[in-house]
């Protein structure tokens, strides 16, 4: 007897028509034609069942604040930071909590149940940290929310940057953040990485750095972060977010840098939606698009996961908590249109991100936590193409969101009928 059975599901690894039995919040069986009863049965015939999505890079303190106090006119990262600096002194805990909870509701409906959010610690009031700690507790039954102490205005550059980061970690934020390219000098950036990795080693915490989110081909903070990771014995516990300078770097230099990243076991977190929107803004034509070297890092064995970064905030006026949309953009910008490449990008929003975030019991195997999403798509490549409806979202074996399938009715002369989420148009699946 199971609590829940999905019947006839297709799985991300290509298995088709599988029954998944769930008991006591965990996956207890994965078989063809499972002979058992269940409290609830969901017909998943021909649909993709995936582990719930993970977003390893987000800013939940800024989300849904679009237009406050004004719009970003230039569209640049730097105007976004300046605009956030205007909004920040007016932030209240209540407003931050309300916006974050609304975003989490949206995330659940999209099958996104694991989120790592950076939390700006530049305002010494630390109202952002207070609010997000409250949100972390309130969403705990359905979303795993990790919080990074993030000195947005610079660890050394902000007047209270050093002390505020320490205080935020004392309050209970989970991860040490940084922004070396926003310090006053390259040398200050280097020193900040030294200090932040030391703090992480001393406190036993992971590290997640906004690292070289610039178009500067000569920026060297990625190299420093990898070296400091090794020096402090933090292998596997450090993430380099964005890494956009690598887009513009000299190829010879990168041929040395990527093996160093692999050696340090640094997790790479590109954010394709935001990178393509913000980078290259000082270029005329040709315009650089700023995405780091996804394919090349994957080929070198680096764990690459993809982040959403922003949804409706000073940096980005779009976004919908949809990690499939993030993978969809990565297909284009990283030029990864092959079937295996799309599978690799689906991994980047699921298993790779779970590894980056250190989520235990994640996956689609017997014994894993039953944190799942059923999509209106037949397989991974179709999911990335269609950005499909999340038919059901399950947390610890319990259905926590349902969305009806998208089915269009056609009223065409000679061709009346229905189209199921666009699937009629696929000549070959998988
Ligand atoms: Fe970010």
Boltz pocket constraint, residues with backbone or C-beta under 6 A from the ligand:
constraints:
  - pocket:
      binder: B
      contacts: [[A, 57], [A, 58], [A, 59], [A, 118], [A, 210], [A, 309]]
      max_distance: 6.0
